[in-house]
């Protein structure tokens, strides 16, 4: 019982308890221990909530994986069914649709962003293949997993993807189609002796054993395949419209194969040694043997008459390796010379004599024109060479730019444009 003071304050208890320091500490310890042993329940359970969320995520991923596996199974089954459909020909076909590594479902493409490669401003003009990467002219990069060393590549018209031809090997050449909007590269041809592509990428010709074949390309599939027997050593090298330009073995010249006319004609234009490209009107620019004694000269050839020369011009000493390319407007030819590297020739002056200017290092791969006035190629040292017509005409020689990231023993490959 407490006493009340006159100032309305309460004094201490009448019988104060004597509590020692040790007893007070012991009481506090017991109080804290009881609180730890019997925690107050929480309004929410954070651990349980996290576990339930994780379980829901696992279930969603499992369902997504099952859906993807089902889709892959459907695609593989469809590919096998297409392989089983013959085209009315005897023997084992070269055309292979699907994954050459066992027709297994390919992994989904990744969007990795490795360190950018550097090769100057050309990356905004044409694509390049560097090692196992395809870099488009806009800078986007695609991994070409499993493709291996590449000999040439070009875009297909109307955003139809890319065609990539492997380097020659003991097993022949492989032609890959790279889809335009993602996905793994697909094999169109395997084990071909030689492969030729139309300038727009819509037609393909190849040598398979004793036969020469040609087909159209639509959405990554070869359609309307036609074949004809050819002599040993004859290979397709290009197209002039729908006609296939066929190099005969040795010094036997060239033949034009028109599929609508049936088999390969027996007539051969023996003077033709190489072809470099097609003019807008359909005539072909090539190399012929002319004069006495015979020497390499330039000529405009008519495919409608079996590549008979229309105009011939001699003068510069031309190389015989067949490397060169014609500008989209048909005005300029960049071609290897016999000694002075690459030569730039104005085809508008092609007549009895030909005037040529040294343009820079010799061409080691394909020539791809970015426009009527600029061409790209790779030289023998693996450097990227950019040839500008106006600078060559002004007396300047182009030089090569090293390309980073190229594996040892390989060269970068310029990706041709459908217009080149």
Protein Blocks (a to p, Z undefined) as FASTA:
>chain_A
ZZddfkopacddfbdcdddfklmmmmmmmmmmmmmmmccddfbdfklmmmmmmmmmmmmm
mmmmmmmmmmmmmmmmmmmmmmmpcghiacjdfbdgdjfehpaacdddddddcddddebj
klmmbccdehjaccdfkopacddehklpafbdcddehhiajaddddddfkopadddddfe
gcjdddfbghiabdcddfklpaccddehjbccddddeehiaehiacddddehiacfbdeh
jbccdddehjlopadddfknopadfbdcfkbmbdfbdcfkopacddddedjddddddddd
dfknoopafbdcehiacdfkopacddfkomaccdddfknopadddfklgcfbccdddfbd
cdfbdcddfbfkbccdddfkopacdddfklmmnopacdddddehiaghiacdddddfkZZ
